[in-house]
Amino acid sequence: MTPLSRENGQDGRDDRGGHTGRQGQTGIETIGIVGTGAMGRGIAQIAALAGLTVRLFDTNASAVTAARDYLADTFAKLTAKGKLDDIAARAALAKISGARALAEFADCDLVIEAIVEKLDAKRALFRELESIVSGRCVLASNTSSLSITAIAAGCSTPSRVAGYHFFNPVPLMKVVEVIDGLRSDPAAGNALMDLARRMGHTPVRAKDMPGFIVNHAGRGMNTEGLRIADEGVASFVDVDRIMREQAGFRLGPFELLDLTALDVSHPVMESIYHQFYEEPRFTPSPITATRLAGGLIGRKAGEGFYRYVDGKQQAPQDAPAPTVALPRRVWISKQNMQAHDAVQALVEQAGVALDTGATPAADSLIVVAPFGLDATTAALDEQLDATRVVAVDALFPLFPSVGTPRRTLMTTPATTRAARDSAHALFAADGVPVTVIRDSAGFVAQRVVATIVNIGCDIAQRQIATPQDIDLAVTLGLGYPRGPLALGDALGAPTILTILRNMYRVLGDPRYRPSPWLARRAQLGLSLTQPDAADADTDTTDTPNSREQPQ
């Protein structure tokens, strides 16, 4: 228990050692920030605007001056745009001062560390701070990838240490992860949760595990997108277009990697992979290692997976549909009846005849719509002529009611050019753009989305965070249209389970093994956001580590 919780007259636990959920005053009014880079400046900005007294320290004294000048300029720009009152801007700037030495943090209620991502450096800093600050001061690390427990292990009082992971740019990214180390006092985390709300941010609570919530969940999009490209299934731009226009994400994986930059994202991928002891779901890609070595790191370098001219992405034009005759008639597999009906409606709309025979006629285009299988396996399962087989991804509606629609087709290695081109012309006949990819278990959207959902389910299974906080963190931190658990519910947990099991069947890769959280809820017909029924009445303010706290 930290002195902070005693000062507030409550220790956050009832007489039985359980967490009471009471959260009085945070006791935090003066904060010190060590490190004046983008993260330190951003935290200082939101803290000062919330009325907190902020002291900035950096080993480079000129960096402190530069940070305060930057914040003065930022407040002036916000005032000029009418987003900030001039009186409030001047008051906020007056709350920010520079510290020439860490000794000036002696009366701080909280110190936030935002320095280089090196464990030894953070431990050394916190050990020094412990000799300066009062016993009531909370020490928080803004680390994105290091263990809070490991950082706190260097302190004589590890219970005062917690994680406080903001996202860049801090003023715009309105989510912050509050991380409990194994020895963190829940009262320290509670105080940080309250402070986040005071600063206008949404806090989510996480157990100390590699990647916490957001960087952990983000493995689904990036690592699977890279795996698809590495298999030669589709180009970078085609993967991005499918994920944006068919699956409804704001950015595709390669656009996102260019935005974050490979000098940041590749080391995180490697770190999480190794911290989870080479878990197959998080396997990094040689694609990013090679491009990082070549300096093709992303938007800030002017070139990554795309080239950038004056900050604008340069992407090739979408390939037009081939100008060939539509197929004479189409036979549609009935293995997926929901998809069968949607494809039939599209074929009828195009004025093409349907082949309703039990088996395809010799001149029919054969259309399959598998979940998780590749076109080859789908053809062999039904003993179809692979030279005429084209698969369509029907996980998302073929006739979307909103947004920019896109359809994805894939072929077997034996599919003829004539069959491929006539299918492309057919599925693009109503003006909807079509992407044709090489054979892949799970197409593109299916395998990426299923991986996102599966990793989100595993975060819930490991009790790293509550289902609600997982979805909240991902939607705010990654900008996904839905959190992974809500996305799984929207598409159908049984469907996601089928996709994963079929991908595992085709590829034999353990990265596609379904999470127990997903498998059990899919089989029981439960929402992926639903905790175990026996835990439904558990106090939701309980921290992820509450059952493990040393008494």
N, C-alpha and C positions, 0 to 999 in steps of 0.2 A: 504494500500500500504506500503510495507516495504521500509526502507531506501536503501536496496540493489537495488531495481528497480530504485530509484531516482539517485543513483550513476551512474548507467549505462545510464542515460539520457533518460529513457523511463519507462513508468509505465505499459506497457502491455495492455493499453486500449485506444480506440479511443475517440473522443469527445462525442460520444453518450453513452459511458460506455461499449461498446462492446470490446471484446478481439481482438487486432490487429494481434496477431500471430508473432510479431517481437521478436526476441531473440538475443540480442547483446552478449557481453562478460558476462560470468557467474559471474565474480568478485570473484571467489573462488580459492584461491591459498594455503591457510593454513587452515587445518581442525583439529579439536580436536575430539578424540574418547573416550567416557566414557564407560568402560567395555572392558576387554581384554580377553574375552573368545573366542570361535571359531569364532563367528560372528565379534567381534571387530578386531581380528587378520586378518581375511580374508579381511575386508574392508580396513584395514591399508595396506595390501599387494598390492591390486590393485591400491590404491590411490598413494602410493609411486612410484610404477612402472610407473604411469602416470605423475610423476614429481611434485606431490603435497607435500607440507610440512605437516608432520603428527605428532601430539602430542598425546600420549597415557596416559590415567589416569585410575586408578582403586583404590578403597578404600583399597585394599590390595596391598601395594607397591611392594611386591615381585612378584606379578602377572604381573606387568608392565615389570620388568626385564625378567621374564620368557617368556613373549610375544615377546619381542625384540630378545631374544635368539632363540626363535622358528622361527621367521621370518628370522634371519640370517642363520639358518640351512636350511630353505626352499629355500632361494635364492641360497645357496651353492648347494643344490641338483638339482635345476633347471639348474644351470650352468654346473654341472657335466653331466647332461643328454643332454646338448646342446640346451636346450630350452630358455636359457637366457645368454646374453653376460656378461662376467665377469665385464666389466666396468659399464654396466647398473645395475648389481646386487649390486655393491659397492655404486653406486650413489643412488639407491633406499634405501638401508639400512641407508645411511647417512641422508636421508630425514626423518627418523623415530627417534623420541626422546621420552623419558618418561617425564611426568609432575608429580611433587611431590604434587601439589595442583591445584584445578580448577582455581585459580587465574592466572595460566600460560596460560590460554585460552583467555586472554583479547584481543589479537589481531587476534583471529581466524575469518575467514570469514564464517565458518560453523562448528557446533558441532553436531556430530552424537551420539545419545544415544543407547547403546547396553547392557543395564543392565537387571536385573530380570523383568519378566512380571508381575509387580504389579503397578497398576495405581497410588497409593499414592507415591510410590518411584519415578516414572517418573515425576510426577507433582512437587515434592519437588526438584528434580534435576534441572528441567527447571526453576523453580523460582529462585534457587540459581545462575544458569548460567546467567539469565537476569541481575543480579546485577553486573556481571563481564564483559560480552562481550559488544562490541559496538552495537549501534542501527542498524548497517548494517549486523549483523551476523544472519544467518539462523539457526534455531534449528530444527533438524530432528530426528525422532524416528524410530528405526529399529523394532518396535513392529510388531508381526505377528497376534495379535488377539485383541488388545485394540483399542478403538476409538481415533483417532487423535484429534477430536473435544474435547473429554473429557480430554485428556492430555493437550491440549492447553488452556483449561478453567482455569487452574491454573496460567496462565501467564498474565502479565499486557498488553502484546502486542501479542495476539494470532495469529495475521496475519503472524508473522514470523515463525510459527510452521507448519511443514508438515511431512508426513510419508515418510520413505525411507526404504522400506522393501526388504532386500537382502535375498538370500537363501543359505543354507549350503550344500556343501562348496562354499564359495563366489567366489573364483577364477575360479571354474569350472561351476557354475550355472550362466549363462550369462544374467540373467534377473533381473530387480529390479522394484518393484512397487513404483511409486510416488503417494502419497495419499494426496488429498486436503481435509482438514477439512472444516467445515462450515465457519470458519473465516480465513482460509488460504488465503494469497495473491497469486493469480496465478503466480506472478513474482517469488515467492520463489520456487514453483513447477517447473517453467520453467528453473530456474537456476539448480535445481537438475536433470532435464532431460538432460540438456547439459552436466553436470558434469558426469553423468552415461555414456554417449557416449564417453567422453574423457577417461574414465577409462576402455573402451572396453566392456561395458555392454549395453544391450538393455533395455531401459526404457519403461514402460507402465504406463498409467495414470489412476487412479481410484478415484471414489468418496468414501468418508468415510462411509463404510458399513461393517458389521461383515464379517471377512474373506477376505475382499478386493476382489481380483479376484481369485488368485490361490487356496487359502485355501477354498474359497467359492465353486469354481468349483470342487474341489477335493472331495466334499461330495458325488458326484454321484457314483464314483468307490467304495469308502470305505464303505459308509453306505449301499449301495445296496448289495455289496458282503457279508457284515455281515448279512443283512436281509435274503439273500438266505441260508446261512449256518444255521442261527437261525431257519429257517423253515424246516431244515433237507432235503433240496432239493439235495445238493451235498456236498462233503467234501471240506475242505480248498484247498487241492492240486488239486482236480478236477475243482474247480472254477478257480484257477490260470491257469491251463492248457488250459481251454476253452478260457479265456480272452487273453492269450498269442498266442495260436496256431490257434484258430479260428477267434478271433476278431482282432488279430494283435497288441496287446499292448506289450510293452517291459516287463512289470511286471504285475502280477495279483494283486488283492487287498490285499491278505494276505502276499505276498512277499513284497509289498510296505509298509504295516504296520510293518513288521519285520525290514525293512530298516530304517524307521523313528523312530521306537520304540514307544511302547504304553505309556510310561511315558510322551512322547511329544504329540502323536496324540490323545490319548483318552481325555485329558483335552481340546484340541482344538475342538474336536467333541462336547463335552458338552458345551463349551463356545459359539460356533456358534449356537447351538440349542437353548440355553437360550436367547442369544442376539436377535434372530429372534422370540422370544416369542413362543417357542415350535412349530415352523413350522414343520409339519410332514415329509417334505422331508429330514430334517436333524436329524431325531431321532437317538440318539446313540444306541448302542447295549449292552445288559448285557454281551455278550461274551467278549468284550474288558475290561469291568469293572472287571469281574471275573479274567481274565488272568493278568491284571495289579496288582490286589491284590495278586495274587499268584507268582508274579515276573517273569512271562513268557512274558517279554516285547519285545523280539526281538533279532536280530542278535548280538547286543553288549553285551547281557547277555548270549549268547550261546544257548538260547532256547526261542522260541516264538511260532508262528504257525508251525514252523519247528525247528528241532534241527540243530546246527551248530558245526562241528568238524573242528578245524583249519580254521575257517572262511568259511567253505564250507557247503552249504545247504544240508541237508540229507532228501531226499524225497523218498517215496515208488515207486517201479516200476509201470509203467502203466499196468493195467490188460489186458491180451491178449484177443483177440476175442474168444468166445466159439467155440469149435470144434464140431459143429452140422451141420446137413444138411441145405442148404438154403431153404427158403420157396418154395413151389410148384408153387405158383403164387402170384402176388401182385396186389391189387387194390389201386389206388392212388386217393385221393380226388381232385376235381377240383375247390375247393374254392379259391385256390391260383394257378393260371395257370402258372405263372413263375416258381414256385416251382414244380408244377406238371411235367413240361417238364424236369427239371433238375433231378428229382427223376426217371422219366421214362428212361432217358439216362443212369443213374446208374444201374437200374434194367436190362436194355437190355445188358449193358456191362457185367454184371454178368451172363448172359445167362438164366435169370429167366423169365418165361412167365408172360405176363401182363393180368390182368383181366380187360377187357374194358366194362364190363356191367354197366348199370345205377346204380346198387347196387352191393355190394360185394357178390361173391359166398361163399358158406358155408365154404370152405377150404382155402380162400384167406387171406393172411396177409393184414391188412388194414393200409395204411400209410396216415397220415395227416400232413400238414405243416402250422400250424396257426401262425399268427402274434399277439402276445400279449395274446392269450388264452392259457389255459392249455389243456392237451390232453383230459381230461374228458369233458370239455365244448365243445371242437371241435367235439368229438364223439356224444354228445347229440344233438348238433345243426343239425347234419346230420342223426340222428337216426341210428348210427352205433353200431355194437356189440363191446362194450368196452373191452371185453376179448381178442380181436384180434387187438386192436388199438395200434399203435406205432406212435409217433410224431417225426418229424425231423426238426431241426432248419435250415431254408433256408434263413435267413437274409443275411448271408455271402455265397459266392459261394461254392457249394458242390464239385466243381472241381477247386480249387484255382490254379492260374498260377504261383504264387510265394509264398515263405515262407513255413513253416511247416504246412500242413493242419491238421485239426481235424474236426470231425463231432460230433454233439450232438443229442442223441435220448432221448425221455422221454416216460414214460408209464403211463397209468391210474392206479388207485389202483386195478382195476379188470383185467388188462392185465396178461395173463398167462406167466409162465416162458418160455414155449415153443415158444410163439409168440415173447417175448422179445429177447431170445437168437437167434432165426432165423433171426430176424431183425438186431441184432448186427452183426452176421456173414455176412449178405448181405451187409450192409453198410461198412464193413471192408474188403470186398472181394478183393479190389484193393490195399490193404496194408495201407490205410489211417487209423490212429487211431480213435477210437470211444469212446466217453464217454456216458454212460447211466445214466440219472438222474431220480429222482422221479418227480412226476407231479408238474408243476410250471407254473403259468401264465407268459408267456414271456421267458420260458427256463432260461438260465443264461446270455448268451451274449446279447440277445434282451433287457432284462430288465435293465442290467447294462448300455449298450450303450444308450438306450432310456432315462434313468435317467440322464446320463452325458449330453446329448444333451439338455434335458429339463431344467436342471439347468443353463446351459450356455445361453439358450434363455431367462431365467428369469433374468439373470444378465444384458443382453442387454435391456430387457423390463424395468428394473428399472433404466436404464441409469447410472449404476455404472461405466461402461467403454464402449468404442466404440466396435463394433463387431470385428474390426481388432485387437484391443488390447486384447480382450478376448481370441481369438484364439492364438495370439502370446504368451501371458502369459502362457497359458496352455501347449502349445507345448514345450516351453523352461523351464517352471517351474515344469511340471509334466512328461515330456517326452512322452506324448501321440502321437500316429502316426499322428493325426490331431487335430486341435482345435475342441471344441464341435460343433461350428456352421458349420465349413467345413465338419466335420464328418456327421452331419445331412444332409447336401447337398449331400454328396457322397452316402449315403444310401437311400436318398429320404425323404424329409420332410413329404410328405403324409404317407409314410410307418411308420416313427417314430410316427406320430400322431395316426395312427391306433393301433400301439402297446400300446401306453399309454392309449388310450380310452378303449381298450379291457382289459388291466390289471385292470383299474379302474372298468370296468364292472364286472370282476370276483371277485376281492378282496374288492371293495368298499373302498379302502384306499385313502384318499385325497393326499397322497404323489405322486400319479400317475396322478393327474389332469394336463392337458397340459398347458404350458405357453401360454398366449395370443400371444406372439411373434411367437411361433411355429405354433399355430393354424391358425393365419391370413395369414402368409406367405405360409403355406402349401395349404391353400384353394385358394390363389391368384396365386399360381405357382411362387412365388418369392424366391430368395435365402435367406437363414437364415442370411447371412452376409450383407444383404442389409438394410440400414436404411430407414426410411420413405422417400418417394420420395420428399416430401416437404422440408425435411432437407438435401437433397443430396448435396446442394451447400453450406452448412454451413461450416465455417472455421474449418478444422480438428484439428487445434491447440487449439481450445476451450477446456477448462478444463471441467470435469464432473460437477463441481459446478458453472460454470461461470454465469448461470442464477440466482444463489442464492446468489452471493456475495453481502455483504452489501456495499452500496456506501458511 
